[in-house]
Amino acid sequence: MMNFRTLATSTSFLCTCASNNVAFINTCTSLRSSCLQNRLRFNCKHSRSTPTTQLYQTRDANSLPEKTTIETIAESLRSNAFKKVLVVSGAGVSVSAGIPDFRSPGSGLYDNLHKYDLPYPEAIFDVDFYNQNPQPFVTLAKEIWPGVNYRPTLTHCFFSLLDKKGILRRVYTQNIDGLEAVAGVTEEKLVECHGHFRSSACIKCRTPFDAEVCQSTMIEQGEAPKCNSCGGSVKPDIVFFGEVMPSRFSDLVHYDVASSDLVIVLGSSLMVAPVCNIPDWVKSNVPRLLMNRDLVGTFGKVNDVFMEGDCDDSVRELCRLVGWEDELDAIYASTQSQT
């Protein structure tokens, strides 16, 4: 028997549990995103009407097929059996590009912010702190602005290869470095869950601000731009603590988890909701592949595969097994030669 966990939201929904036990929320963008962010609370602080119960399927080992291996996944990729590959990526996929992850002891970003004189490490991504003192983030932005100092990794190029093969359902990235797009992943196939640098706006009145002017002001002048409408501080459309996730996440995630036939998680601690829950929202018979230094989340079931180690090494091994290694290297070479 399948297990279910119940989730209460304040909105109406259309249940598709006859096929996938997944419901999608039908409501305004801001409310929908806020509910997604607080999903694990089992209630909604934004309730404006009587909550409705949604059923989400959790993974039940008793309903799974025979054990999945990296070889069976590679064979299915080689034979075009997978048509809708869902990818969840974290900071670990960008480490080989020179960008530190957030939480690794000693080398992670949060352990190396002393020079910014912050009250606490996460303040660098806190919207209230930015309003009072934008300089720490401006300094960091100069270092990590996409396409300025860093180039895509082999793993980013793997995402692009899946896209070119026509089997990529979506990449849900927790990163703000924009290297998926630089590697060639099309915008339609990309959900940047925590925002990006390609647009900017005032943090007070939300008036859009020219992204190129924002970039030049931060990188060349080392300052936070000021809004032309209200004089407030402007920042790139990166999701800070205290801000709502982009509506694109809630618009697409329910359909994507319902239709995916393979899930690949790379370089993530799976600690930040709601993105960390995506691997658990897919159908119970969908194989899940984790490429990571550590075993995280709920991985360890019969149709799960864990490739321990660096993401780039695991990606190359998988592509070698499938027969895609030359194509992967060609995409990588093209991204490194771009100016």
Secondary structure as GFF3:
##gff-version 3
##sequence-region A 1 339
A	DSSP	beta_strand	4	9	.	.	.	ID=ss1
A	DSSP	beta_strand	12	15	.	.	.	ID=ss2
A	DSSP	beta_strand	23	26	.	.	.	ID=ss3
A	DSSP	alpha_helix	29	37	.	.	.	ID=ss4
A	DSSP	three_ten_helix	39	41	.	.	.	ID=ss5
A	DSSP	beta_strand	52	57	.	.	.	ID=ss6
A	DSSP	three_ten_helix	61	63	.	.	.	ID=ss7
A	DSSP	alpha_helix	70	78	.	.	.	ID=ss8
A	DSSP	beta_strand	85	89	.	.	.	ID=ss9
A	DSSP	three_ten_helix	91	97	.	.	.	ID=ss10
A	DSSP	three_ten_helix	109	111	.	.	.	ID=ss11
A	DSSP	three_ten_helix	114	116	.	.	.	ID=ss12
A	DSSP	three_ten_helix	121	125	.	.	.	ID=ss13
A	DSSP	alpha_helix	127	132	.	.	.	ID=ss14
A	DSSP	alpha_helix	135	144	.	.	.	ID=ss15
A	DSSP	alpha_helix	154	165	.	.	.	ID=ss16
A	DSSP	beta_strand	168	173	.	.	.	ID=ss17
A	DSSP	alpha_helix	179	183	.	.	.	ID=ss18
A	DSSP	three_ten_helix	187	189	.	.	.	ID=ss19
A	DSSP	beta_strand	190	192	.	.	.	ID=ss20
A	DSSP	beta_strand	195	202	.	.	.	ID=ss21
A	DSSP	beta_strand	208	209	.	.	.	ID=ss22
A	DSSP	alpha_helix	211	219	.	.	.	ID=ss23
A	DSSP	beta_strand	234	238	.	.	.	ID=ss24
A	DSSP	alpha_helix	247	259	.	.	.	ID=ss25
A	DSSP	beta_strand	262	266	.	.	.	ID=ss26
A	DSSP	three_ten_helix	275	277	.	.	.	ID=ss27
A	DSSP	alpha_helix	278	281	.	.	.	ID=ss28
A	DSSP	beta_strand	288	292	.	.	.	ID=ss29
A	DSSP	beta_strand	304	308	.	.	.	ID=ss30
A	DSSP	alpha_helix	311	322	.	.	.	ID=ss31
A	DSSP	alpha_helix	325	337	.	.	.	ID=ss32
###
